[in-house]
């Protein structure tokens, strides 16, 4: 079931990229490549997009966890191991 869902999602993704590429060629006044070439380009573009999203997503996820952890600790805007810029107050909450 899981593999079928992955194949379906990948097919939909490649189909969407294919549509975008066709639109781009038409908009630029270029002839659309053959189906084989268009399929190859669509797969390459989808793969590249997945790589970028995968790498970027990890960074975004790390940043969200860091901000969320700071928020939960009551230290919004304070990086771990540091203090707010310009703050001379030392210590924790209630001091």
C-alpha positions in Angstrom: 0.0 0.0 0.0 2.8 2.4 1.0 4.7 1.8 -2.3 1.6 2.3 -4.4 1.0 5.6 -2.7 4.6 6.7 -3.3 4.4 5.7 -6.9 1.1 7.6 -7.3 2.6 10.7 -5.6 5.7 10.5 -7.8 3.6 10.2 -10.9 1.5 13.2 -10.0 4.6 15.2 -9.2 6.2 14.3 -12.6 2.9 15.1 -14.3 2.8 18.5 -12.7 6.4 19.3 -13.7 5.6 18.1 -17.2 2.7 20.5 -17.4 4.8 23.4 -16.2 7.5 22.6 -18.7 5.0 22.5 -21.6 3.6 25.8 -20.4 7.1 27.3 -20.2 8.0 26.2 -23.7 4.7 27.6 -25.1 5.1 30.9 -23.2 8.7 31.3 -24.6 7.5 30.5 -28.1 9.6 27.4 -28.3 8.6 24.1 -29.8 7.8 21.4 -27.2 10.3 18.6 -27.1 9.3 15.0 -27.9 7.5 13.1 -25.3 10.6 11.1 -24.4 12.7 14.3 -23.9 9.9 16.0 -22.0 9.5 13.0 -19.7 13.3 12.9 -19.1 13.3 16.7 -18.3 10.3 16.3 -16.0 12.0 13.5 -14.1 15.2 15.5 -13.7 13.4 18.6 -12.6 11.3 16.7 -10.1 14.4 15.0 -8.7 16.3 18.3 -8.4 13.3 19.9 -6.7 13.1 17.0 -4.2 16.8 17.3 -3.4 16.5 21.0 -2.7 13.3 20.6 -0.6 15.0 17.8 1.3 18.1 19.8 2.1 16.2 23.0 2.8 13.5 21.2 4.8 16.1 19.9 7.2 17.4 23.4 7.9 13.9 24.8 8.3 13.0 22.0 10.7 16.1 22.6 12.8 15.3 26.3 13.0 11.7 25.6 14.0 12.7 23.2 16.7 15.2 25.7 18.0 12.7 28.6 18.1 10.0 26.3 19.5 12.3 25.1 22.3 13.2 28.7 23.1 9.6 29.7 23.2 8.7 26.8 25.5 11.5 27.8 27.9 10.2 31.4 28.0 13.2 32.7 26.2 11.7 34.0 23.0 14.4 35.7 20.9 17.2 34.4 23.0 19.6 31.9 21.5 20.8 29.1 23.7 23.8 29.9 25.7 23.4 33.7 25.1 21.4 36.7 26.2 19.3 39.3 24.4 21.4 41.9 22.7 21.8 45.0 24.9 20.5 43.3 28.0 22.5 43.7 31.1 20.2 41.6 33.3 21.8 38.4 34.5 20.0 35.3 35.7 16.7 33.7 35.0 13.0 34.4 35.5 12.1 36.4 38.6 15.4 38.0 39.2 
